[in-house]
Amino acid sequence: YMDSVPLIIPLLEKEYRSTTRKLHEISQEL
């Protein structure tokens, strides 16, 4: 389990950034 954590963190960070970017674009359109 602990071995897989370093792999999961970058994936979560990438998802988080893409999500916040989309939210930012949507808010700018509004």
Contacts in CASP RR format, 6 or more apart in sequence:
PFRMAT RR
TARGET T0000
AUTHOR 0000-0000-0000
METHOD contacts of the structure
MODEL  1
YMDSVPLIIPLLEKEYRSTTRKLHEISQEL
END
